[in-house]
Amino acid sequence: MDSAAALPSGPVPPEHLTFRVPGMDCGAEEQLVRLRLEGQPGVLHLAFDLPARTLVVTHRGDAAAIERQLAGLGLGAALVGRAQETAVPRAEDPAGQRRVLVTVLAINAGLFVLELGAGLLSRSLGLVADSFDMLADALVYGLSLWAVGRAAADKKRVARLSGFFQLALAVLGFAEVVRRFLGGGEAPDAAPMLAVSFVALLGNAFSLRVLAGARSREVHLRASQIFTANDVLVNLGVIVAGGLVWLSGSAWPDLLVGTVVFGLVASGAWRILRLSR
């Protein structure tokens, strides 16, 4: 059976817009794009390819308006192709989408609790920062679940609150980095830092597998696709920092990776605040 549903003839045929989106490499960024575009006038269908960082928007309306909406998210979206079409791809199964969102939300929320607890006990800013990054993703997934059927004004209000909350966490993190930099302090315990960051790496890799499996019967992901995702790169950075702490007995690697990840959390907060405009 053809997977595309024919549209009745009309004065304006549907069009596919293909965007290259360099900043979209995980499910959280996908949900930000969905929250921005779904429900917009003329938008008929969205198709995502996270490993390739591409988005295909099927629409019947103002292409320039869609470009402006994507540009406002700060993900570097650029239009790379457009083509007239006679059909719109079938919509994704809402129940299946919800199951995927609940799964990745649970993974990120669980890893947030694990990393935050381990980071506080081991005195690792890298783990605490990564836990905030997990929480940031969980907030986006939760917002996407909550937003179904809600008015645009309600979505923007909740997005604004989420963005400011995430930004406050990043500011607190930077303040702790400065305090430790000025006051010194002993190095974190490298063993739990390494163990928990490895668990987080596995959790993020599994989340990518779940998200990929939701779009295709090919559940397998190439290693290159997994290990170029930003969330996984952060986990690898914390693992490397833990190894350097273990070898050197210095707190500097942990402070450095913590600073970088808090910067990513602040960047994510800014994207959510852009969504609320």
C-alpha positions in Angstrom: 0.0 0.0 0.0 1.3 3.5 -0.9 2.5 5.2 2.3 1.4 8.6 0.9 -2.2 9.9 1.0 -3.3 11.7 -2.2 -4.5 15.3 -1.7 -7.4 16.8 -3.5 -6.4 19.1 -6.3 -6.1 22.7 -5.4 -4.6 26.0 -6.5 -1.4 25.5 -4.4 0.2 22.1 -4.5 2.2 20.9 -1.4 5.9 21.5 -1.4 8.8 19.8 0.3 11.4 22.1 2.0 14.6 20.4 3.0 16.6 22.0 5.7 20.1 21.3 7.0 20.0 21.9 10.8 23.5 21.5 12.2 22.4 22.1 15.8 19.8 19.3 15.8 21.4 16.0 16.8 19.2 14.6 19.5 15.5 14.1 20.4 15.4 17.3 22.5 16.2 19.5 19.6 13.7 17.7 17.4 11.0 18.4 20.0 12.0 22.1 20.0 11.5 22.1 16.2 8.2 20.3 16.5 6.9 22.7 19.2 7.9 25.6 16.9 6.4 24.3 13.6 3.6 21.9 14.4 0.3 23.8 14.2 1.7 26.6 12.1 -0.5 27.7 9.2 0.3 25.6 6.1 2.6 23.1 7.7 1.4 19.6 6.8 4.1 17.2 7.8 7.6 17.1 9.4 10.2 14.4 8.7 13.4 14.3 10.7 16.8 12.6 10.1 18.8 13.3 13.2 22.1 11.5 12.1 22.1 13.6 8.9 20.9 16.7 10.8 18.1 17.3 8.2 14.5 18.2 8.3 11.9 18.0 5.5 8.9 20.2 5.9 5.9 19.5 3.7 3.8 22.6 3.5 1.3 24.6 1.5 1.9 28.2 2.5 4.7 30.7 3.1 8.1 29.1 2.9 9.8 32.3 4.1 7.7 32.2 7.3 8.9 28.6 8.0 12.5 29.7 7.5 12.0 32.5 10.0 10.5 30.2 12.6 13.4 27.8 12.3 16.0 30.6 12.4 14.5 31.8 15.6 15.6 28.6 17.4 19.3 29.2 16.8 20.0 25.8 15.5 21.7 27.0 12.3 18.9 25.9 10.0 19.5 26.5 6.3 17.2 25.7 3.3 19.1 23.4 1.0 16.3 22.1 -1.3 12.7 22.5 -2.3 10.4 20.5 -4.6 6.7 20.5 -5.6 4.8 17.4 -4.5 1.4 15.9 -5.2 1.0 14.0 -1.9 1.7 14.4 1.8 3.4 11.6 3.8 1.2 9.9 6.3 1.3 11.4 9.8 3.2 9.5 12.4 1.3 7.4 15.0 0.5 9.8 17.9 0.4 6.9 20.4 3.8 5.6 19.2 5.2 9.1 19.4 3.9 9.4 23.0 5.5 6.1 24.0 8.9 7.2 22.6 8.7 10.5 24.4 7.7 8.8 27.7 10.6 6.4 27.3 13.3 9.0 26.7 11.8 11.3 29.4 12.1 8.5 31.9 15.7 7.7 30.8 16.8 11.4 31.1 15.0 11.9 34.4 16.5 8.8 35.9 20.0 9.7 34.8 19.5 13.2 36.2 18.8 11.8 39.6 21.7 9.3 39.4 24.3 11.8 38.2 23.2 14.6 40.5 23.4 12.3 43.6 26.7 10.8 42.5 28.1 14.3 41.6 27.3 15.7 45.0 28.7 12.7 46.9 31.9 12.5 44.8 32.3 16.3 44.6 32.3 16.2 40.8 31.2 19.3 39.0 31.4 17.4 35.7 28.7 14.9 36.9 26.5 17.7 38.4 26.8 19.7 35.1 25.9 16.6 33.1 22.9 15.9 35.4 21.6 19.4 34.6 22.1 18.7 30.9 20.0 15.5 31.4 17.3 17.6 33.2 17.3 20.1 30.4 16.5 17.3 27.9 13.9 15.9 30.2 12.2 19.3 30.5 11.9 19.5 26.7 10.4 16.0 26.4 8.0 16.8 29.2 7.0 20.1 27.6 6.4 18.2 24.3 4.1 15.7 26.1 2.3 18.4 28.0 1.9 20.7 24.9 -0.3 18.3 22.9 -3.7 20.0 22.4 -2.7 23.1 24.3 -3.1 26.7 23.2 0.0 28.4 21.8 0.0 31.0 24.6 0.1 28.2 27.2 3.0 26.5 25.4 5.0 29.7 25.3 4.4 30.4 29.0 5.5 27.0 30.1 8.5 27.1 27.7 9.5 30.5 29.2 9.4 29.1 32.8 11.4 26.1 31.7 14.0 28.2 30.0 14.5 30.5 33.0 14.7 27.6 35.4 17.3 25.9 33.2 19.2 29.2 32.9 19.2 29.6 36.7 20.7 26.1 37.1 23.5 27.1 34.7 24.2 30.3 36.6 24.4 28.4 39.9 26.8 26.0 38.2 29.1 28.7 37.0 29.0 30.3 40.4 30.2 27.0 41.9 33.0 26.7 39.3 34.2 30.2 40.3 34.0 29.4 44.0 36.1 26.2 43.6 38.5 28.0 41.3 39.1 30.7 43.9 39.0 28.6 47.0 40.8 25.5 45.7 39.4 22.3 47.2 40.3 18.6 46.9 39.9 16.7 43.7 36.6 14.7 43.2 36.5 11.0 43.7 37.4 9.6 40.3 35.9 6.1 40.7 32.2 7.1 40.9 32.8 9.8 38.4 33.9 7.3 35.8 31.3 4.6 36.7 28.3 6.9 36.6 29.4 8.8 33.5 29.7 5.5 31.7 26.2 4.5 32.8 25.0 7.9 31.4 26.8 7.2 28.1 24.9 3.9 27.8 21.7 5.7 28.6 22.1 8.3 26.0 23.1 5.7 23.4 20.0 3.7 24.2 17.9 6.9 23.9 19.3 7.5 20.4 18.4 3.9 19.5 14.9 4.3 20.7 14.5 7.6 18.7 15.9 6.0 15.6 13.7 2.9 15.9 10.6 5.1 16.1 11.2 6.3 12.6 12.4 3.2 10.9 12.4 -0.6 11.0 16.2 -0.4 11.0 16.8 0.0 14.7 20.6 -0.4 14.2 22.6 2.8 14.5 26.1 3.1 13.2 28.7 3.8 15.9 29.6 7.0 14.0 26.1 8.3 14.4 26.0 7.6 18.1 29.4 9.0 19.0 28.9 12.3 17.2 25.7 13.2 19.1 26.4 16.1 21.5 24.9 14.4 24.5 27.2 11.4 24.0 30.2 13.7 23.4 29.5 15.3 26.8 29.5 11.9 28.5 32.8 11.0 26.8 34.2 14.4 28.0 33.2 13.6 31.6 34.8 10.1 31.3 38.0 11.6 30.0 38.0 14.2 32.8 37.4 11.4 35.4 40.4 9.5 34.0 42.6 12.6 34.2 41.5 13.2 37.8 42.4 9.6 38.6 45.8 9.9 37.0 46.8 13.4 38.2 44.9 13.8 41.5 44.0 17.3 40.3 40.5 18.9 40.3 41.3 20.9 37.2 39.9 18.4 34.6 36.6 18.2 36.5 36.4 22.0 36.7 37.1 22.4 33.0 34.5 19.8 31.8 32.0 21.2 34.3 32.4 24.7 32.9 31.9 23.5 29.3 28.8 21.5 30.2 27.3 24.4 32.2 27.8 26.4 29.0 25.8 23.9 27.0 23.0 24.0 29.6 22.9 27.8 29.3 22.8 27.5 25.5 19.9 25.1 25.8 18.1 27.5 28.1 18.5 30.2 25.5 17.0 28.0 22.8 13.9 27.3 25.0 13.5 31.0 25.7 13.6 31.7 21.9 10.8 29.1 21.5 8.7 31.1 24.0 8.8 34.3 21.9 
